[in-house]
């Protein structure tokens, strides 16, 4: 996967109303995505559960002066 270092910190996450639990799915919270020189909001969505794994949400990580997006994944 291509990782791009961004020097502008992401905005604070938006407050989302999390839907009621849904059997067989886990909620993946919304997040900011860097797109053509600016941040755009990506709304939360359901991820189908993978039996025997847990969902690790994607997140922004600061590395020195740069910000990198770490993709959500099953672990």
Secondary structure, DSSP 8 states (H G I E B T S, - for coil): -----BSS--------------TTEEEE--EEEEETTEEEEE--EEEE--TT--EE--EEEEETTEEEEE--EE-
